Amino acid sequence: MFNKILIANRGEIALRIIRTCKEMGIKTVAVYSKADADSLHVRFADEAVCIGPAAGKDSYLKIPNIIAAAEVTNADAIHPGYGFLSENAEFSRVCAENNIKFIGASEDMISRMGDKATAKATMIKAGVPVVPGSEGLLESVEQGIKLAKGIGYPVMIKATAGGGGKGMRLIKEESEFKKAWDSARQEAAASFGNDGMYMEKFVEEPRHIEIQIVGDSKGKACHLSERDCSIQRRHQKLIEETPSPIVSQELREKMGAAAIKGAEAIKYEGAGTVEFLVDKNGDFYFMEMNTRIQVEHPITEEVTDYDLIKEQIKVAAGEPISGRNYYPQRHSIEVRINAEDPANGFRP
């Protein structure tokens, strides 16, 4: 087991990791920007290191500064939390090169699942159901139009490096295709530095269901049932609920088995989620995989009595998962509160 873990994050998730580390008898190192010197995570950690100015790009996203902090404090592992560097393949690689255990997915897993077209191809190979669409990236607008005819409108074009709804367009008929293609590629290039696009059949009346999974270094995975995150605003989740009101036990077991199949196909290590769209007929399709702990993980812990942070740490230290799947015993909801200005076009 680790002696000391550096937490490459701040705020609520840093405090959450510190709490579990204290329960496990593991020392903690907080990192902080100059603006966060008086933050709670700095006070509660055993040690704290300033890693730069207020801006995230100069502190919490500065890989050399975080590695230096780990080395001067003799931390033998780094937990990235969520956001910041949690799904950064280069950070995972640099940690490995410096003999510091990254408590999360490997460089290869992050790369394969971070690119949505590659992730989809991986899941097809593993036998996980996916939304009908292009095999890999579209090479041209002409190819997209031809493929859309075969799939049938409406279709969605999506940025392969996308997130938060950026680089994504709904196309209801062929006459809309060219304009949507051009604007989606421009937005994707500006947002992600990658204008690669793929296409999927638009799933009507969808529900967004994610399955929480944990995999170990032995290649085994288990699931902790589902969270329903269908209520969204601007493609950002507002309400998370478990169990989902539309998922039967039969569907829960089918989706859980598919999520495990996908995770074991890539020998996934750590906590993550496999996200599905469920249509009005109860058919489900793989959408993407998140290779990190998620903001909404506590509602799964509330209904399963399972400490996901502790499991992440144990798995990273080489211990096997418990080996069984967990189903909700209670009901839990998380709501995100967002401040918006209704007098100014609902700007954040």
MITIZA-600843 format. One record per residue (C-alpha): residue in three letters; x, y negated, z negated. Coordinates in pm, whole numbers, plus 50000, padded with zeros to 5 digits. Each point is the difference from the previous one (the first is absolute). Example, Ala and Ser with C-alpha at 12.3 -4.5 7.8 and 13.67 -1.06 7.14 Angstrom:
2
ALA512305045049220/SER501374965650066/
This chain:
348
MET500005000050000/PHE501114964150062/ASN501674979949724/LYS499164965550136/ILE497634987750272/LEU500204966050166/ILE496604986450108/ALA500314981050328/ASN496754980949950/ARG498164976349767/GLY496624994249837/GLU497405026549929/ILE501705029350176/ALA503344992949827/LEU498245000649662/ARG498185031950100/ILE503315017650079/ILE501644986949680/ARG497135014649794/THR500465035150141/CYS503814998049973/LYS499684991049628/GLU497715030149949/MET502595022250173/GLY502964985549807/ILE501594984950312/LYS501734966049978/THR498864972950243/VAL501584971150188/ALA497834971150121/VAL501104978150289/TYR498624965050035/SER500194968450206/LYS500774966949827/ALA496264992050010/ASP499195031949805/ALA502544996249718/ASP497254998349734/SER497805027450149/LEU498675028749790/HIS501895027150193/VAL503284982149916/ARG499134999549629/PHE498865036249976/ALA502885016550191/ASP503145011249815/GLU502194978850229/ALA499384972950259/VAL502044986450290/CYS499324968350202/ILE500225008450371/GLY499444966350167/PRO497884968850054/ALA496204998149989/ALA499305010450361/GLY499425037650038/LYS502215001950309/ASP502924987449787/SER499365022449700/TYR497555029550000/LEU500675007250369/LYS503794995749975/ILE501305035950012/PRO503704992249916/ASN498954980449688/ILE497795028549875/ILE502685026550061/ALA502564977949820/ALA497614996949702/ALA499635038049989/GLU503775004750009/VAL500864974749727/THR497365015149767/ASN500895036450086/ALA496435007850108/ASP499805034550159/ALA496644994350174/ILE497934971950150/HIS496194998649997/PRO498754975750268/GLY496354998249883/TYR497724988350285/GLY500514971650246/PHE503454984350044/LEU502465028350088/SER497805030049910/GLU499655011550365/ASN503294986750131/ALA501955028550164/GLU503274980649986/PHE499664994849622/SER499405037349950/ARG503105007550210/VAL502224974749817/CYS498955014349663/ALA501005034950117/GLU503354987150132/ASN500744984949657/ASN499005031849810/ILE496984983049847/LYS496765020150016/PHE497214981550181/ILE496765009449823/GLY497965002450316/ALA500125014250351/SER503225006350191/GLU501184978050286/ASP498795026150252/MET496525003249845/ILE499494962249980/SER501084996150364/ARG497775028350125/MET496904988949810/GLY500584962350027/ASP499645000650378/LYS496335008250055/ALA500415015950345/THR502765023249868/ALA497895007949691/LYS497045009550217/ALA502145022850219/THR501395016549684/MET496505006549866/ILE498785014250332/LYS502915024549989/ALA499085009349640/GLY496395007350101/VAL498434970449817/PRO496954985350181/VAL500694966050161/VAL497834974550180/PRO499985006750379/GLY502354975850173/SER503344994850168/GLU502855024449944/GLY502654976049878/LEU500354964150122/LEU498254985250302/GLU502434990750277/SER497784974650175/VAL496604983550004/GLU499115021150306/GLN500735032049809/GLY497844987649714/ILE497044992150227/LYS500235034250166/LEU500165018049665/ALA497084979749856/LYS497805012050287/GLY500715036049901/ILE499504994449626/GLY496934977950040/TYR499414965249863/PRO500144985249740/VAL503745004449936/MET502554984149766/ILE503504989550102/LYS502404997949709/ALA503584988749937/THR502225029749918/ALA501794979349734/GLY496734984149884/GLY498394993449667/GLY497384977049851/GLY497995000050323/LYS502694981850200/GLY500555011450361/MET496655018150003/ARG497094993950242/LEU496585015850057/ILE499175003550372/LYS496385007150089/GLU500305000350381/GLU502635000250274/SER499664962950081/GLU501344991449650/PHE503085022450022/LYS502644977250159/LYS499324970049774/ALA499945021649685/TRP503215017950105/ASP501904967450054/SER498904983749672/ALA500605031549792/ARG503545004350138/GLN500854963349938/GLU498735002149642/ALA501865032849937/ALA503274985950139/ALA499684968849784/SER499025019049683/PHE502175031250018/GLY502624994150272/ASN498535030150182/ASP497294997450268/GLY499515037650047/MET496295008850027/TYR497975031949978/MET496295006650050/GLU497295018849813/LYS496315006650043/PHE498064975549781/VAL498405019749716/GLU496484986949942/GLU498634994949648/PRO503335011049849/ARG500915004849636/HIS503634995149899/ILE501025028549770/GLU503535005649868/ILE501295031749838/GLN502624996149726/ILE502785025750040/VAL503245008949822/GLY502775021150155/ASP503185014149847/SER503515007450125/LYS499065036950040/GLY497634991350290/LYS496775005149803/ALA497194974549970/CYS496764996149804/HIS497194974650019/LEU498124979849739/SER496774995750195/GLU498784968750178/ARG499524962749964/ASP497384981950209/CYS501284966350124/SER497344992650263/ILE499034965749860/GLN502594976750153/ARG500404963650096/ARG502314989450283/HIS501235036150013/GLN501154997749637/LYS498495023449739/LEU497664983449749/ILE498465029549815/GLU501495034349929/GLU497775027249861/THR500525035949890/PRO498325023450058/SER498584987250328/PRO496174999150007/ILE499975015450351/VAL502485028649949/SER498605034249911/GLN502135026049822/GLU500245019350328/LEU501264969350189/ARG502334991349710/GLU501645034250022/LYS500314998250381/MET501594965449993/GLY502265009649711/ALA501205030950189/ALA500664978750313/ALA501974974449795/ILE502135027649844/LYS500595015550342/GLY501264966550131/ALA502204993449696/GLU501565034750001/ALA500634997650378/ILE502494971749936/LYS501165014349662/TYR498744968449834/GLU501554991549663/GLY498364976449753/ALA496594983649965/GLY498164988150310/THR496614997850163/VAL498645015150318/GLU497284977150137/PHE497015012450200/LEU497024985350180/VAL496765019049938/ASP497254994650259/LYS496225000449956/ASN499955037650074/GLY502485008349724/ASP502875007150242/PHE503344986249883/TYR503104988150185/PHE503554991649888/MET500734962750010/GLU503354994249826/MET502195010149709/ASN501344976949730/THR503355011549862/ARG499814981849665/ILE497994997449681/GLN496974978250070/VAL498474970149821/GLU496865020249931/HIS501695031049853/PRO498634993749646/ILE496425009650093/THR501245034550102/GLU501865002549667/GLU496814989749815/VAL497985029150142/THR502685027450005/ASP502084993649684/TYR503145001150216/ASP502904975149973/LEU501064993850361/ILE503054979049904/LYS501255027749771/GLU499485025350279/GLN501934977750244/ILE502934998749759/LYS499925037649927/VAL499855009050370/ALA502874976150079/ALA502045017449729/GLY499465033350179/GLU497185014549789/PRO497145018750174/ILE496434986950014/SER497425016049773/GLY498765020750296/ARG496254994249976/ASN497574974950150/TYR498144975749776/TYR496344990150032/PRO498214970049841/GLN498485006249658/ARG498634964749962/HIS499334969450219/SER502164969050044/ILE499964968050208/GLU502694973750060/VAL499094965650135/ARG502514975350141/ILE499244963549930/ASN501074976150277/ALA499894962249981/GLU498604983650315/ASP498934964750092/PRO496455000950142/ALA500214963050098/ASN503055006950215/GLY499015030050213/PHE500525024349708/ARG503764995250015/PRO501895019549732/
